[in-house]
Amino acid sequence: MTTDNRQMWKELGIDLESHDALLSGLGPVYQEIYLSQKNRPEGMGFFDFVVGDIHGIRVRELRQHAKNGGKVVATYCVFVPDEVVLAADAVPVGLCAGAQFSVPVGEEILPRNTCALIKSSFGFKLGRICPYVQTSHLIVGETTCDGKKKMFEILAEHHPVYVMEVPNKKNRASLDLWRSEVVDLKQVIEKLTGNKITTDKLARATKLVNARRRALQRLYETRRASPVPISGKDALLVSQVSFYDDVSRCAQQVNALCDELEKRVAKGEGVFPAGVPRILISGSPMAIPNWKLPHIIESAGAAVVCEESCIGTRAFTNLVPETDGTVEAQLKAIADRYMQIHCACFTPNDERLDDIVRLAKEYRVDGVVHYNLQFCHTYANEAVKVEKRLEKEGIPLLRIETDYGDDTGQLRTRIDAFLEMIRG
Ligand code: BJ8
């Protein structure tokens, strides 16, 4: 850690003592979970480097952008359209929300029976531990679940917050509401930045974000192979980094990694022996640095080959049509693409069940692990329908409910039993 970084964190109002504790805990965990893996693709070097300096270089870039008069817009959900932010020359950044470290800080104010993702993200701001949130000029929240939308009210006492209304149904009226929310966001971002969003700028931003989506789609394509050329943990890390790295650099690095992975696939090389159980994880998102579940699954001798999750397929499935129409037509195309995200906040949400079954088949999985953050009621209740549907399809399912705490022993026992059942 450089003196420069410390000076920057100080200027950002970071609580240096807590922050030191956070970073000193992260290093050994990363070593154990990531760097100890065998036969990793060389292209993961970039992502190791990014995590190795997680609160350094990228924060510095954002600060430089701010010093040049630019704005940084922070988000917690894949419903907030990056295209609109980028089109106003602002930088979108997905905030960390996956650390146990900040949960107790969040619990000082929020009820304990709130999901860990909400408590962790709130705790990062309250405890002044996250330089990304400190660098941001605005947090754009959403009304996806009750816990989040009420947390944003409290967060607004500590940081500028704007909340988009995400509807709960997928009918015509909901689509109209969501389209108008995207138009309103454009106005909010224009006001924040002082920059006008034009057709050209929106077209450029759309291309940029689509390029990142295409790169991630390509990455996931390689995971259909058997043996799989990259571990689930590494693929998850790539998805996590894509939320806060520069959009175009990230797409380039993911594509470089894919060049290597495609060669591996062509040669029949994998990170695990052929024939290990292939697992699809479905459910709540795993925000950085939440790596617990894939680590346990892969340590038990299986391969995670896909995530039906917002830090996974929901983030990149469906591109925004690259139309050259008016700003209104472009915003409509953007809004319509985002309404294809099958979050459990919708009712009904059968499209998600279809997605799980489709992905299970496409990735030739032997079983699905449904991952539910404790106190996340939407995913917990939807899991009942997931279970019924997978039973009908004859796909084995294990339902896990957990938080960011250390329940590794208990989870390992359940996963071992599930894999034993799969192996027959
Ligand atoms: S689009 S999944 S990123 S809302 S886990 S905070 S739902 S209680 S994160 Fe999500 Fe957007 Fe949906 Fe995706 Fe609430 Fe559940 Fe916590 Fe959640």
Boltz pocket constraint, residues with backbone or C-beta under 6 A from the ligand:
constraints:
  - pocket:
      binder: B
      contacts: [[A, 76], [A, 77], [A, 78], [A, 79], [A, 115], [A, 116], [A, 117], [A, 118], [A, 144], [A, 145], [A, 146], [A, 147], [A, 148], [A, 283], [A, 284], [A, 285], [A, 310], [A, 341], [A, 343], [A, 344], [A, 345], [A, 373], [A, 375], [A, 376], [A, 377], [A, 378], [A, 379]]
      max_distance: 6.0
